Amino acid sequence: MSKLAQVVVEDARDEKLQEAEFDGDKLYLKKKKEDEIRTRLEEFARELSELKKLRGDGN
C-alpha cells in the first residue's frame, strides 16, 4: 500500500513541476511578446517624430 501512495505522491509532484515549468514558459513568452511590442511602439514613435520634423509640424 505504501508503494501505491508513493507513486501517487510522485505523480502529483511531477504534475505540479510540469505545471510550474509551463507557467514559467508562458511567462517568458508573454514577457518576450511585450518586449517586441514595446520595441515596435518605440520605433513607430521615432518614425512619427521624424515625419513631424520633416513636415514642420511641431505638434
Residue pairs with C-beta under 8 A, 6 or more apart in sequence:
52 58
52 59
